[in-house]
Amino acid sequence: MSTRYPFTAVVGMDDLRLALLLNAVSPAVGGVLVRGEKGTAKSTAVRALAELLPAVPVVAGCRFSCDPASPDPACPDGPHADAPGAERPARMVELPVGASEDRLVGALDIEKALAEGVKAFEPGLLAAAHRGILYVDEVNLLSDHLIDHLLDAAAMGASHVEREGVSVRHAARFLLVGTMNPEEGELRPQLLDRFGLTVEVAASRDPQQRVEVVRRRLAFEDDAAGFAARWAGEETALRERIVAARELLSRVTLGDAALLQIAATCAAFEVDGMRADIVMARTATALAAWAGRTEVTSEDVRQAALLALPHRRRRNPFDAPGIDEDKLDETLEQFKGEDQEPDEDPEPDGPGDGGPDGGGPGDGGPDGGGVPPQGDGPAAENSPEDSPAPEDLSVPEDAPAPEPAPQHAGAGAGERAAVKAAEPFRTRMLSVPGLGEGAAGRRSRARTEHGRTTGSVRPRGTLTKLHLAATVQAAAPHQRARGRSGPGLVLRRDDLRQATREGREGNLVLFAVDASGSMAARQRMSAVKGAVLSLLLDAYQRRDKVGLVTFRGRDAEVALPPTSSVDAAAARLEQLPTGGRTPLSAGLLKAHDVLRVERLRDPSRRPLLVVVTDGRATGGRAAGDPVALAARAARLHAAEGTASVVVDCETGPVRLGLARDLARELGGTAVTLDELRADSIAGLVKDVQAAHVTRRAA
């Protein structure tokens, strides 16, 4: 087994280390979601936590890690009456992004069950993670069906496998830890709420701290065993403190005053449901136990709110996570009970003490409530006078400045300032025709591992989804030749049939948005941005990738390359100015280039081109008639079979119908802004008419 980086050697990231330790003290807190940019040691800290957890008593030989003191009566390996006990280290099980459903929940050996009549079950990762840590790196990239299994297991504390008449249930209680880079896409709100705590991490901007990170990492890579040995004392002390906090946890008192503050805080920040209240109560109790106290204080409630509420207060996917600390302090002060005296000269004795003005989780020493500082560890011997003090190891509160709005070609005197988008609405379903095989999602029809059964084929490789009726039909004509003399069915491998299923896939939705001066007439751009924002929300819900191309002046540009982060697309859309002529052909050609590159990267993900324009073509760098050039560029998309929709933004009493002409050249459909709404009467009438025409043609 390779040597893991010591937890106590991690520099900075006090909130992350505290959140992980609180879950080690009280697994009922519900896990941690770690959000942050790449290269910030998220995975390193999580993997190091497993080494700190106490050994787990298990029933000897049980594949499902039953506790000898209270074995699971429904354990598939049971019953465990008078079974001998044993101890093993706490496990950290990693769930890869590309894992299959069988690998997660367990696999039934269908071939053995049919050929030998044996119901054989091989436990999956959920069983292996029971009473340990289930770690999901890049959890936001996990397939929807795997997320659904995680949600069920996390909520019920058990995994149920129902397949081909075989039913298996086993306990699956684990500490769920996920890491993600928000730039690669967000999580569904249902899964966000399952994580007890959330932490934002970022690389430090302090040069001294960055030097210390590099120094320790190089020392670890040069001699991992020696580096770990130098930190063994700190690791042992932290492990003993976790055990002591666990023993103290049951004696911690959560008074009515603290409960009132918790309820008032959750109500003030308008979080959905009651899970936030429960998680805050458990977190505040764990904070008190970690600090060695038997009573929850107002500071514990404050720190619990900072960890448990940011990911729950988001009202839609485009809201930035976070919490207003001034509002939090006002709420806590307003509902402070009479039994809690105000702190005139507070001394930090809990993980949350110090507040926003300094200190924090890293300030606590052996008798305090914070995370043990790193500056006193063995790595400090490299340069004791140069190592930053513990209080200097916190990540600076001032976040990096937001990136400037993209510079648009053709900007000049005719440019108008960006306008706010109108309120988003529920849009009509836009889909790609035909049957795809792309990543799981909810937009277009596709052949998938999940969904309704549509047929059967001979299995290629391991059989995963048996089509029982087709298997019986394939075997039936050969029973006499195989010498069957009684009831039953003689099966061979060649008889087995794999079920083919039809579900839904996510697509690449590429927006080509006209930002020319004509789009700014009659305050049209606000409605246009509202429509695109609505389509972005729809893409988020349907698990699509999105991209954004804009055109104005003399040229077009890629405002956002294809990504799973729809909030990034929304931010670019909000910054989009308007003005200048309309290089429609340039926008279509730029979109063609983006799709060509994306087909090479991900051939199975089918694109949907959404052109948002009034159809006018009045400019561009290429010589020739702009209208004819736009038509030629549109036919290029049609020749490659790209599904397209033109959102007609033309308004006013006199309409030229140019957007509908463009849709015909693209081989797609055109909808107006009004028809784009899901509840639009015009849209429903059009759908009925189209269906009538289709029936007559048939």
Phi, psi and omega per residue, in radians:
M1 nan 2.296 -3.103
S2 -1.257 2.644 3.136
T3 -1.341 2.298 3.138
R4 -1.645 2.653 3.117
Y5 -1.131 2.317 -3.097
P6 -1.144 2.463 3.138
F7 -1.103 -0.709 -3.098
T8 -1.275 -0.189 3.112
A9 -1.567 -0.103 3.111
V10 -1.185 2.256 -3.086
V11 -1.589 2.313 3.072
G12 1.190 -2.593 3.131
M13 0.868 0.875 -3.064
D14 -1.062 -0.723 -3.132
D15 -1.106 -0.718 3.138
L16 -1.120 -0.824 -3.122
R17 -1.127 -0.674 3.120
L18 -1.129 -0.779 -3.134
A19 -1.069 -0.719 3.122
L20 -1.151 -0.742 -3.127
L21 -1.171 -0.635 3.109
L22 -1.117 -0.632 3.074
N23 -1.239 -0.535 3.059
A24 -1.189 -0.619 3.103
V25 -1.256 -0.784 -3.093
S26 -2.336 1.620 3.125
P27 -1.020 -0.341 3.133
A28 -1.168 -0.224 3.095
V29 -1.012 -0.632 2.987
G30 1.900 0.260 3.040
G31 1.669 3.127 -3.063
V32 -2.397 2.383 2.953
L33 -1.894 2.123 -3.092
V34 -1.862 1.985 3.137
R35 -1.857 2.338 3.095
G36 3.048 2.934 -3.136
E37 -1.221 2.856 -3.113
K38 -1.180 2.656 3.065
G39 1.329 0.497 -3.140
T40 -1.968 0.355 3.043
A41 1.142 0.492 3.101
K42 -1.079 -0.899 -3.095
S43 -1.160 -0.639 3.141
T44 -1.044 -0.785 -3.124
A45 -1.155 -0.697 -3.115
V46 -1.170 -0.787 -3.131
R47 -1.132 -0.584 -3.139
A48 -1.221 -0.434 -3.120
L49 -1.101 -0.642 -3.084
A50 -1.026 -0.547 -3.128
E51 -1.240 -0.306 -3.111
L52 -1.583 -0.300 -3.065
L53 -1.263 2.475 3.115
P54 -1.120 2.767 3.103
A55 -1.082 2.650 -3.060
V56 -1.886 2.147 3.036
P57 -1.306 2.299 -3.097
V58 -2.372 2.793 3.003
V59 -1.296 2.217 -3.101
A60 -1.030 2.242 3.092
G61 1.469 -0.092 -3.135
C62 -1.400 2.167 -3.130
R63 -1.332 -0.132 -3.065
F64 -1.962 0.249 3.002
S65 0.987 0.784 3.104
C66 -1.178 2.530 3.098
D67 -1.410 2.187 -3.133
P68 -1.039 -0.510 -3.125
A69 -1.256 -0.546 3.122
S70 -2.589 1.298 -3.108
P71 -1.146 2.645 3.128
D72 -1.233 2.061 -3.124
P73 -1.132 -0.378 3.141
A74 -1.738 0.244 -3.105
C75 -1.071 2.290 3.127
P76 -1.057 -0.425 3.106
D77 -1.601 -0.009 -3.094
G78 -1.430 -3.046 0.023
P79 -1.340 2.771 -3.041
H80 -1.992 0.564 3.115
A81 -1.117 2.219 3.114
D82 1.035 0.432 3.116
A83 -1.336 2.497 3.136
P84 -1.195 2.593 3.136
G85 -1.770 2.876 3.122
A86 -2.686 3.022 3.079
E87 -2.200 2.515 3.045
R88 -2.468 2.754 3.098
P89 -1.115 2.652 3.059
A90 -1.101 2.415 -3.082
R91 -1.655 2.581 2.882
M92 -2.089 1.943 -3.100
V93 -1.740 2.238 -3.138
E94 -1.728 2.279 3.078
L95 -1.768 1.915 3.134
P96 -1.197 2.651 -3.135
V97 -1.074 -0.617 -3.095
G98 -1.584 0.274 -3.102
A99 -1.160 2.613 3.087
S100 -1.541 2.900 3.093
E101 -1.075 -0.709 3.140
D102 -1.082 -0.647 -3.133
R103 -1.212 -0.540 -3.114
L104 -1.369 -0.923 -3.027
V105 -1.623 -0.278 -3.086
G106 2.034 2.761 -3.053
A107 -2.087 2.341 2.989
L108 -1.638 2.255 3.134
D109 -1.388 1.566 -3.057
I110 -1.112 -0.723 -3.103
E111 -1.085 -0.744 3.130
K112 -1.209 -0.644 -3.135
A113 -1.127 -0.684 -3.106
L114 -1.454 -0.715 -3.069
A115 -1.384 -0.571 -3.066
E116 -2.000 -0.132 -3.127
G117 1.280 0.393 -3.112
V118 -1.911 2.233 3.064
K119 -1.536 1.698 -3.078
A120 -1.846 2.318 -3.134
F121 -2.208 2.238 3.091
E122 -1.849 2.037 -3.095
P123 -1.039 2.603 3.127
G124 -1.798 -2.816 -3.069
L125 -1.221 -0.514 3.111
L126 -1.118 -0.661 3.095
A127 -1.210 -0.696 -3.131
A128 -1.158 -0.518 -3.093
A129 -1.485 -0.104 -3.108
H130 -1.002 2.213 -3.135
R131 1.190 0.413 3.101
G132 -2.448 -2.579 -3.108
I133 -1.986 2.281 2.957
L134 -1.858 1.978 -3.034
Y135 -1.894 2.191 3.141
V136 -2.102 1.826 3.059
D137 -1.393 2.455 -3.065
E138 0.951 0.908 -3.062
V139 -1.094 -0.447 3.137
N140 -1.242 -0.241 3.123
L141 -1.699 0.036 -3.101
L142 -1.224 2.525 3.141
S143 -1.131 2.633 -3.075
D144 -1.035 -0.742 -3.064
H145 -1.188 -0.549 3.065
L146 -1.223 -0.666 3.093
I147 -1.078 -0.695 3.121
D148 -1.066 -0.725 3.104
H149 -1.131 -0.694 3.106
L150 -1.100 -0.739 3.131
L151 -1.059 -0.780 -3.123
D152 -1.112 -0.811 -3.108
A153 -1.161 -0.710 -3.137
A154 -1.150 -0.610 -3.113
A155 -1.356 -0.692 -3.024
M156 -1.683 -0.292 -3.069
G157 1.231 0.332 -3.124
A158 -2.688 2.729 3.091
S159 -2.017 2.292 3.125
H160 -1.985 2.239 3.112
V161 -2.064 2.026 3.108
E162 -2.128 2.013 -3.067
R163 -2.737 2.166 3.066
E164 0.845 0.811 3.061
G165 1.396 0.038 3.129
V166 -1.896 2.248 -3.083
S167 -2.096 2.190 3.127
V168 -2.315 2.360 3.044
R169 -2.304 2.379 3.068
H170 -2.567 2.724 -3.138
A171 -1.173 2.511 3.122
A172 -2.624 1.318 3.080
R173 -1.886 2.093 -3.013
F174 -2.560 2.824 3.020
L175 -1.530 1.964 -3.092
L176 -1.564 2.064 3.112
V177 -2.166 2.165 3.126
G178 -2.196 2.574 3.040
T179 -2.153 2.627 -3.121
M180 -2.753 2.670 2.999
N181 -1.847 1.961 -3.055
P182 -1.003 -0.398 3.136
E183 -1.140 -0.359 -3.094
E184 -1.676 0.175 3.102
G185 2.101 2.723 -3.095
E186 -1.735 2.942 3.087
L187 -1.617 2.687 3.007
R188 -1.109 2.518 -3.141
P189 -1.004 -0.568 -3.139
Q190 -1.092 -0.678 3.135
L191 -1.372 -0.620 3.082
L192 -0.962 -0.745 -3.077
D193 -1.200 -0.360 -3.136
R194 -1.322 -0.375 3.081
F195 -1.416 2.202 -3.122
G196 -1.092 -0.865 -3.058
L197 -2.160 2.778 3.037
T198 -2.375 2.587 -3.113
V199 -2.412 2.342 3.012
E200 -1.713 2.235 3.113
V201 -2.130 2.608 3.104
A202 -2.629 2.676 3.107
A203 -1.132 2.420 -3.128
S204 -1.166 2.554 3.053
R205 -1.711 0.058 3.127
D206 -1.485 2.034 -3.095
P207 -1.013 -0.677 -3.123
Q208 -1.123 -0.706 3.133
Q209 -1.182 -0.664 3.125
R210 -1.145 -0.639 3.081
V211 -1.084 -0.745 -3.129
E212 -1.142 -0.652 3.089
V213 -1.059 -0.831 -3.119
V214 -1.138 -0.730 -3.124
R215 -1.035 -0.835 -3.103
R216 -1.197 -0.677 -3.118
R217 -1.153 -0.743 3.113
L218 -1.117 -0.685 3.108
A219 -1.109 -0.657 3.116
F220 -1.175 -0.741 -3.125
E221 -1.202 -0.544 3.112
D222 -1.240 -0.688 -3.100
D223 -2.659 1.492 -3.049
A224 -1.091 -0.783 -3.101
A225 -1.147 -0.753 3.130
G226 -1.148 -0.700 3.114
F227 -1.096 -0.789 3.137
A228 -1.109 -0.633 3.140
A229 -1.141 -0.615 3.134
R230 -1.191 -0.401 3.134
W231 -1.782 0.117 -3.061
A232 -1.081 -0.652 -3.137
G233 -1.100 -0.802 3.118
E234 -1.140 -0.662 3.115
E235 -1.113 -0.753 3.138
T236 -1.113 -0.755 3.137
A237 -1.096 -0.707 3.141
L238 -1.203 -0.660 3.105
R239 -1.100 -0.729 3.113
E240 -1.153 -0.617 3.123
R241 -1.184 -0.630 3.073
I242 -1.085 -0.779 3.132
V243 -1.078 -0.752 3.140
A244 -1.125 -0.696 3.135
A245 -1.171 -0.643 3.088
R246 -1.084 -0.715 -3.137
E247 -1.198 -0.569 -3.124
L248 -1.386 -0.369 -2.989
L249 -0.961 -0.737 -3.074
S250 -1.193 -0.272 -3.110
R251 -1.748 0.011 3.138
V252 -1.347 2.340 -3.119
T253 -1.761 2.229 3.055
L254 -1.845 1.733 -3.035
G255 -1.291 2.954 -3.141
D256 -1.108 -0.606 -3.134
A257 -1.121 -0.749 3.113
A258 -1.166 -0.697 3.107
L259 -1.087 -0.687 3.108
L260 -1.121 -0.713 3.098
Q261 -1.108 -0.690 3.125
I262 -1.104 -0.845 -3.136
A263 -1.108 -0.735 -3.138
A264 -1.130 -0.663 3.140
T265 -1.154 -0.800 3.140
C266 -1.120 -0.657 3.104
A267 -1.197 -0.680 -3.107
A268 -1.137 -0.600 -3.119
F269 -1.666 0.110 2.985
E270 0.951 0.775 3.090
V271 -1.352 2.622 -3.098
D272 -1.427 2.506 3.034
G273 1.234 -2.992 -3.084
M274 -1.940 -0.027 -3.092
R275 -1.108 -0.603 -3.140
A276 -1.069 -0.736 3.122
D277 -1.065 -0.772 -3.113
I278 -1.155 -0.770 -3.139
V279 -1.117 -0.736 3.108
M280 -1.069 -0.718 3.127
A281 -1.094 -0.777 3.133
R282 -1.164 -0.672 -3.136
T283 -1.186 -0.761 3.122
A284 -1.086 -0.668 3.098
T285 -1.139 -0.744 3.109
A286 -1.133 -0.636 3.096
L287 -1.080 -0.747 3.121
A288 -1.120 -0.762 3.119
A289 -1.113 -0.687 3.130
W290 -1.117 -0.585 3.120
A291 -1.444 -0.075 3.127
G292 1.444 0.372 -3.125
R293 -1.905 2.795 3.131
T294 -1.944 0.196 3.117
E295 -2.437 2.368 3.136
V296 -1.373 2.308 3.140
T297 -1.869 3.016 3.113
S298 -1.099 -0.592 3.113
E299 -1.162 -0.600 3.070
D300 -1.103 -0.726 3.121
V301 -1.118 -0.719 3.138
R302 -1.086 -0.826 -3.137
Q303 -1.136 -0.651 3.107
A304 -1.094 -0.675 3.121
A305 -1.134 -0.704 -3.133
L306 -1.131 -0.450 -3.130
L307 -1.661 -0.530 -2.977
A308 -1.756 -0.288 -3.009
L309 -1.804 -0.488 -3.005
P310 -0.940 -0.729 -3.089
H311 -1.440 -0.126 -3.132
R312 -1.743 -0.244 -3.087
R313 -1.598 0.013 3.140
R314 -1.245 2.198 -3.101
R315 -1.557 -0.426 3.039
N316 -2.669 2.955 -3.031
P317 -1.059 -0.302 -3.066
F318 -1.663 -0.059 3.069
D319 -1.340 2.312 3.100
A320 -1.265 2.403 3.100
P321 -1.191 2.688 3.129
G322 2.578 3.084 -3.100
I323 -2.578 2.422 -3.137
D324 -1.363 1.867 -3.062
E325 -1.220 -0.533 3.081
D326 -1.130 -0.749 3.098
K327 -1.136 -0.652 3.105
L328 -1.096 -0.798 -3.140
D329 -1.109 -0.693 3.115
E330 -1.100 -0.722 -3.135
T331 -1.151 -0.760 -3.141
L332 -1.136 -0.670 3.131
E333 -1.193 -0.683 -3.119
Q334 -1.125 -0.630 -3.070
F335 -1.878 0.383 3.083
K336 -1.214 2.256 -3.107
G337 -1.278 2.845 -3.134
E338 -1.191 -0.393 -3.105
D339 -1.398 -0.104 3.135
Q340 -1.865 1.989 3.128
E341 -1.357 2.433 3.089
P342 -1.137 2.501 -3.128
D343 -1.448 1.950 3.117
E344 -1.433 -0.653 3.138
D345 -2.456 1.284 -2.972
P346 -1.141 2.438 3.007
E347 -1.872 2.255 -3.095
P348 -1.136 2.022 3.053
D349 -2.309 0.188 3.123
G350 -2.384 2.862 -3.092
P351 -1.057 -0.467 -3.096
G352 -1.654 -0.070 -3.088
D353 -1.164 2.703 -3.115
G354 1.916 -0.685 3.057
G355 1.128 -2.889 -3.056
P356 -1.310 -0.185 -3.067
D357 -1.544 -0.110 3.124
G358 2.759 3.062 -3.138
G359 1.188 -2.406 -3.129
G360 2.084 -2.835 -3.042
P361 -1.079 -0.425 -3.069
G362 -1.454 -0.018 -3.042
D363 -1.506 -0.316 -3.053
G364 -1.244 2.400 3.032
G365 -1.668 -2.780 -3.130
P366 -1.052 -0.512 -3.126
D367 -1.722 -0.066 -3.091
G368 -1.696 -2.900 -3.040
G369 -1.894 0.014 -3.041
G370 -1.588 -3.095 3.067
V371 -1.351 2.374 -3.124
P372 -0.984 2.372 -3.131
P373 -1.182 2.702 -3.141
Q374 -1.649 -0.330 -3.021
G375 -1.139 -0.313 -3.114
D376 -1.606 0.021 -3.053
G377 -1.397 3.117 -3.089
P378 -1.096 -0.478 -3.136
A379 -1.146 -0.325 -3.134
A380 -1.193 -0.280 -3.125
E381 -1.197 -0.275 3.114
N382 -1.119 -0.732 3.106
S383 -2.708 1.369 -3.023
P384 -1.057 -0.582 -3.097
E385 -1.421 -0.338 -3.110
D386 -1.687 -0.253 -3.085
S387 -1.171 2.378 3.136
P388 -1.174 2.562 3.097
A389 -1.192 2.757 -3.098
P390 -0.978 -0.673 -3.091
E391 -1.237 -0.244 3.131
D392 -1.594 0.023 -3.048
L393 -1.647 0.135 3.116
S394 -1.416 2.619 3.130
V395 -1.207 2.302 -3.131
P396 -0.966 2.448 -3.091
E397 -1.264 -0.492 -3.102
D398 -1.331 1.989 -3.126
A399 -1.266 2.788 3.093
P400 -1.085 2.587 -3.110
A401 -1.089 2.487 3.139
P402 -1.118 2.603 -3.115
E403 -1.163 2.551 -3.116
P404 -1.178 2.738 3.092
A405 -1.067 2.504 -3.112
P406 -1.095 2.487 3.115
Q407 -1.382 2.286 -3.071
H408 -1.790 2.394 3.100
A409 -1.135 2.495 3.081
G410 1.481 0.126 3.141
A411 -1.148 2.467 -3.129
G412 -2.993 -2.643 -3.070
A413 -1.129 -0.466 -3.111
G414 -1.427 -0.008 -3.089
E415 -1.279 2.418 3.102
R416 -1.932 2.627 -3.125
A417 -1.135 2.681 3.129
A418 -1.112 2.463 3.117
V419 -1.898 2.730 3.131
K420 -1.303 2.592 3.120
A421 -1.347 2.562 3.020
A422 -1.210 2.937 -3.110
E423 -1.085 2.340 3.123
P424 -1.219 2.800 -3.122
F425 -2.473 2.980 3.127
R426 -1.395 2.168 -3.030
T427 -1.679 2.850 3.023
R428 -1.180 2.761 3.123
M429 -1.321 2.056 3.024
L430 -1.893 2.237 -3.059
S431 -2.411 2.902 3.078
V432 -1.661 2.213 -3.119
P433 -1.200 2.874 3.123
G434 1.542 -2.924 -3.071
L435 -2.191 2.086 -3.090
G436 -1.825 -3.046 3.110
E437 -2.449 0.530 -3.051
G438 -1.447 -2.955 -3.124
A439 -1.092 2.599 -3.100
A440 -1.058 2.452 3.125
G441 -2.925 -2.660 -3.074
R442 -2.395 0.319 -3.054
R443 -1.734 -1.092 -2.961
S444 -2.015 2.760 3.135
R445 -1.165 2.517 -3.109
A446 -2.790 2.730 2.962
R447 -1.375 2.135 -3.063
T448 -2.390 3.020 3.052
E449 -1.357 -0.224 -3.078
H450 -2.305 2.713 -3.113
G451 2.168 -2.898 -3.095
R452 -1.408 2.554 -3.134
T453 -1.354 2.281 -3.109
T454 -2.072 -0.178 -3.126
G455 3.036 -2.836 -3.112
S456 -2.591 2.713 3.092
V457 -2.519 2.875 3.001
R458 -1.185 2.391 -3.098
P459 -1.173 2.448 3.015
R460 -1.895 1.814 -3.053
G461 1.577 -2.538 -3.094
T462 -1.253 2.349 3.094
L463 -1.331 2.189 -3.118
T464 -2.056 -0.688 -3.113
K465 -2.134 1.729 -3.101
L466 -1.327 2.311 2.962
H467 -1.704 1.727 -2.957
L468 -1.142 -0.786 -3.105
A469 -1.095 -0.754 3.137
A470 -1.158 -0.606 3.104
T471 -1.122 -0.776 3.115
V472 -1.119 -0.733 3.127
Q473 -1.099 -0.648 3.127
A474 -1.219 -0.576 -3.086
A475 -1.494 -0.469 -3.004
A476 -0.995 -0.784 -3.083
P477 -1.134 -0.238 -3.020
H478 -1.845 0.131 -3.040
Q479 -1.167 -0.712 3.120
R480 -1.103 -0.768 -3.127
A481 -1.144 -0.456 -3.130
R482 -1.544 0.057 3.023
G483 1.348 0.509 3.115
R484 -1.197 2.214 -3.075
S485 -2.023 -0.025 -3.111
G486 -2.645 -2.887 3.126
P487 -1.158 2.787 -3.124
G488 1.900 -3.125 -3.064
L489 -2.380 2.253 3.096
V490 -1.588 2.016 -3.087
L491 -1.925 2.563 3.001
R492 -2.215 2.914 -3.078
R493 -1.024 -0.627 -3.102
D494 -1.173 -0.288 -3.134
D495 -1.394 -0.394 -3.028
L496 -1.147 2.415 -3.141
R497 -2.200 2.376 3.109
Q498 -1.571 2.325 3.106
A499 -1.307 2.337 2.989
T500 -1.697 2.373 -3.042
R501 -2.210 2.609 3.110
E502 -2.039 2.204 3.116
G503 -2.337 -2.452 -3.118
R504 -2.225 2.622 3.109
E505 -2.135 2.754 2.967
G506 -1.571 2.580 -3.114
N507 -2.018 3.005 2.931
L508 -1.642 1.954 3.121
V509 -1.729 1.906 -3.125
L510 -1.801 2.089 3.134
F511 -1.662 2.239 2.994
A512 -1.971 1.844 -2.957
V513 -1.876 2.184 3.078
D514 -1.349 2.036 -3.139
A515 -2.005 0.469 -3.095
S516 -1.351 3.094 -3.098
G517 -1.128 -0.578 -3.116
S518 -1.141 -0.447 3.132
M519 -1.321 -0.324 3.133
A520 -1.531 -0.169 3.140
A521 -1.144 2.561 3.116
R522 0.965 0.571 3.134
Q523 0.950 0.620 -3.045
R524 -1.262 -0.506 -2.995
M525 -1.138 -0.556 3.112
S526 -1.086 -0.768 3.105
A527 -1.165 -0.652 3.129
V528 -1.121 -0.796 3.121
K529 -1.111 -0.655 3.079
G530 -1.083 -0.685 3.121
A531 -1.166 -0.777 3.132
V532 -1.149 -0.680 3.088
L533 -1.073 -0.675 3.093
S534 -1.117 -0.715 3.105
L535 -1.169 -0.590 3.078
L536 -1.149 -0.728 3.063
L537 -1.054 -0.721 3.105
D538 -1.108 -0.696 3.115
A539 -1.147 -0.648 3.089
Y540 -1.084 -0.793 -3.096
Q541 -1.207 -0.470 -3.108
R542 -1.714 0.152 3.022
R543 1.102 0.749 3.120
D544 -1.637 2.797 2.824
K545 -1.545 2.655 -3.130
V546 -2.320 2.673 3.027
G547 -2.482 2.821 -3.067
L548 -2.421 2.108 3.034
V549 -2.023 2.322 3.094
T550 -2.123 2.619 3.104
F551 -2.449 2.388 -3.139
R552 -2.950 2.819 3.131
G553 1.220 -1.998 -3.119
R554 -2.032 -0.066 -2.997
D555 -2.630 3.103 3.104
A556 -2.174 2.794 3.117
E557 -2.560 2.752 3.069
V558 -1.545 1.774 3.134
A559 -1.257 -0.508 3.112
L560 -2.656 2.005 3.058
P561 -1.101 2.780 -3.116
P562 -0.925 2.252 -3.064
T563 -2.629 2.869 3.034
S564 -1.608 -0.011 -3.101
S565 -1.633 1.625 -3.132
V566 -1.243 -0.412 3.109
D567 -1.212 -0.518 3.045
A568 -1.136 -0.710 3.092
A569 -1.116 -0.693 3.121
A570 -1.113 -0.682 3.128
A571 -1.132 -0.741 3.113
R572 -1.141 -0.660 3.134
L573 -1.110 -0.706 -3.119
E574 -1.102 -0.550 -3.091
Q575 -1.501 -0.046 -2.974
L576 -1.271 2.042 3.035
P577 -1.505 3.004 3.131
T578 -2.269 2.878 3.088
G579 2.392 2.759 3.098
G580 1.614 -3.025 -3.095
R581 -1.427 -3.068 -3.021
T582 -2.071 1.639 3.090
P583 -1.465 1.210 -3.046
L584 -1.040 -0.723 -3.129
S585 -1.123 -0.661 3.118
A586 -1.113 -0.696 3.112
G587 -1.112 -0.740 3.135
L588 -1.183 -0.685 3.121
L589 -1.194 -0.669 3.086
K590 -1.111 -0.720 3.084
A591 -1.089 -0.666 3.109
H592 -1.099 -0.727 3.115
D593 -1.098 -0.753 -3.139
V594 -1.082 -0.769 -3.118
L595 -1.190 -0.623 3.123
R596 -1.090 -0.787 3.122
V597 -1.146 -0.705 -3.101
E598 -1.183 -0.552 3.095
R599 -1.128 -0.601 3.110
L600 -1.221 -0.642 -3.117
R601 -1.316 -0.714 -3.050
D602 -2.464 1.421 -3.030
P603 -1.111 -0.475 -3.058
S604 -1.425 -0.262 -3.121
R605 -1.537 2.001 -3.062
R606 -1.464 2.482 -3.083
P607 -1.613 2.677 2.963
L608 -2.237 2.005 -3.130
L609 -1.607 2.136 3.109
V610 -1.998 1.905 -3.125
V611 -1.720 2.103 -3.114
V612 -1.880 1.846 -3.010
T613 -2.831 2.872 2.988
D614 -1.628 -0.007 3.062
G615 1.585 -0.144 -3.130
R616 -1.270 2.446 3.062
A617 -2.228 1.941 -3.008
T618 -2.279 0.060 -3.087
G619 -2.845 -3.044 -3.136
G620 2.457 2.922 -3.116
R621 -1.410 -0.523 -3.082
A622 -1.263 2.516 3.114
A623 -1.393 2.516 3.111
G624 2.216 3.132 -3.135
D625 -1.221 2.089 -3.106
P626 -1.026 -0.620 -3.129
V627 -1.173 -0.782 3.131
A628 -1.143 -0.668 3.117
L629 -1.136 -0.681 3.114
A630 -1.140 -0.692 3.118
A631 -1.119 -0.700 3.113
R632 -1.130 -0.728 3.117
A633 -1.133 -0.647 3.114
A634 -1.135 -0.727 3.136
R635 -1.135 -0.434 3.079
L636 -1.128 -0.724 3.063
H637 -1.154 -0.734 -3.120
A638 -1.102 -0.664 -3.129
A639 -1.120 -0.498 3.132
E640 -1.612 0.062 3.065
G641 1.280 0.408 3.132
T642 -1.267 2.173 3.072
A643 -1.197 2.370 -3.057
S644 -2.514 2.657 3.055
V645 -2.376 2.328 3.078
V646 -1.855 2.113 3.057
V647 -1.576 1.864 -3.056
D648 -1.351 1.985 -3.081
C649 -1.746 0.150 -3.121
E650 -1.212 2.349 3.134
T651 -2.291 3.054 3.098
G652 1.754 2.938 -3.089
P653 -1.218 -0.517 -3.131
V654 -1.884 2.084 -3.110
R655 -2.171 2.396 -3.075
L656 -1.569 -0.317 3.135
G657 1.256 0.412 -3.083
L658 -1.221 -0.575 -3.139
A659 -1.150 -0.628 3.117
R660 -1.243 -0.581 3.028
D661 -1.101 -0.716 3.110
L662 -1.102 -0.698 3.131
A663 -1.085 -0.672 3.105
R664 -1.126 -0.703 3.115
E665 -1.139 -0.615 3.123
L666 -1.327 -0.259 -3.057
G667 1.298 0.417 -3.116
G668 -2.058 -2.730 -3.125
T669 -2.068 2.824 3.101
A670 -2.163 2.416 3.065
V671 -2.342 2.530 3.043
T672 -1.445 2.999 3.112
L673 -1.068 -0.647 3.122
D674 -1.212 -0.695 -3.121
E675 -1.233 -0.285 -3.127
L676 -1.244 -0.410 -3.131
R677 -1.213 2.456 -3.096
A678 -1.129 -0.530 -3.093
D679 -1.762 0.334 -3.105
S680 -1.270 2.255 3.091
I681 -1.116 -0.698 3.141
A682 -1.079 -0.704 3.132
G683 -1.137 -0.678 3.126
L684 -1.171 -0.734 3.116
V685 -1.064 -0.728 -3.135
K686 -1.114 -0.718 3.127
D687 -1.094 -0.742 3.129
V688 -1.105 -0.756 3.131
Q689 -1.104 -0.736 3.133
A690 -1.105 -0.718 3.121
A691 -1.124 -0.664 3.132
H692 -1.123 -0.755 3.113
V693 -1.093 -0.703 3.140
T694 -1.109 -0.736 3.136
R695 -1.125 -0.708 3.138
R696 -1.132 -0.691 3.130
A697 -1.140 -0.620 3.132
A698 -1.213 nan nan
